[in-house]
């Protein structure tokens, strides 16, 4: 499988983890932020519907998927692997 075939696009992430609760920034926004060791310009936020706690974030730079991260109760994050196939 080539790198292009392994690429995770927005539609695939949406299918894997669903619609985000909130979004910060935009793929077309030239401003970037640094979080989880990556520079991003769009962040999808997934909250627990009962507690409103942030459970997961997905980071993008333009249309490139940078990673999904689980948010731990203490606020720290850890990479969350998403299936590529």
C-alpha positions in Angstrom: 0.0 0.0 0.0 1.4 3.4 -1.0 1.7 6.4 1.3 -1.2 8.1 -0.5 -3.4 5.0 0.0 -2.5 5.1 3.7 -3.3 8.8 4.0 -6.1 9.5 6.5 -8.4 12.2 5.0 -11.1 14.3 6.7 -13.9 12.0 5.5 -12.2 8.9 6.9 -11.6 10.5 10.3 -15.2 11.7 10.4 -16.3 8.1 9.7 -14.0 6.7 12.4 -14.7 9.1 15.2 -17.8 11.0 14.2 -18.6 14.6 14.0 -16.7 16.8 16.4 -18.5 18.6 19.2 -16.5 21.8 18.6 -14.0 23.1 16.1 -11.2 25.7 16.6 -9.6 27.3 13.6 -9.9 26.3 9.9 -7.8 24.5 7.4 -7.7 27.8 5.4 -6.6 29.9 8.4 -2.9 30.9 8.1 -2.6 31.2 11.9 -1.2 28.1 13.6 -0.9 26.9 17.1 1.4 24.3 18.8 -0.2 21.5 20.8 0.7 17.9 21.4 4.1 18.6 19.7 2.6 19.5 16.3 1.8 22.8 14.6 -1.9 22.9 13.6 -4.5 25.4 12.2 -7.6 23.3 12.8 -8.6 21.3 15.8 -11.7 19.1 16.2 -12.8 18.7 19.8 -14.8 15.7 21.1 -16.6 16.2 24.4 -18.5 13.7 26.7 -22.2 14.6 26.2 -22.9 14.1 29.9 -20.0 15.9 31.5 -18.8 18.2 28.7 -15.3 17.0 29.4 -12.9 17.0 26.4 -12.2 13.3 25.6 -10.3 13.6 22.3 -8.9 16.1 19.9 -7.9 15.7 16.2 -5.4 18.1 14.8 -5.0 19.2 11.1 -2.7 21.4 9.2 -4.4 22.4 6.0 -5.9 19.1 4.9 -3.1 17.0 6.4 -4.1 14.9 9.4 -1.6 15.4 12.2 -3.0 13.0 14.7 -5.8 12.1 17.1 -5.1 12.5 20.8 -6.9 11.2 23.9 -7.3 13.7 26.6 -6.7 12.2 30.1 -8.5 13.3 33.2 -5.5 15.3 34.3 -5.5 17.3 31.0 -2.5 15.6 29.5 -2.8 13.9 26.1 -1.6 10.7 24.4 -1.6 9.8 20.8 -4.6 7.7 19.7 -3.9 5.5 16.7 -6.6 5.4 14.1 -7.0 2.4 11.7 -5.7 3.4 8.3 -7.4 0.6 6.3 
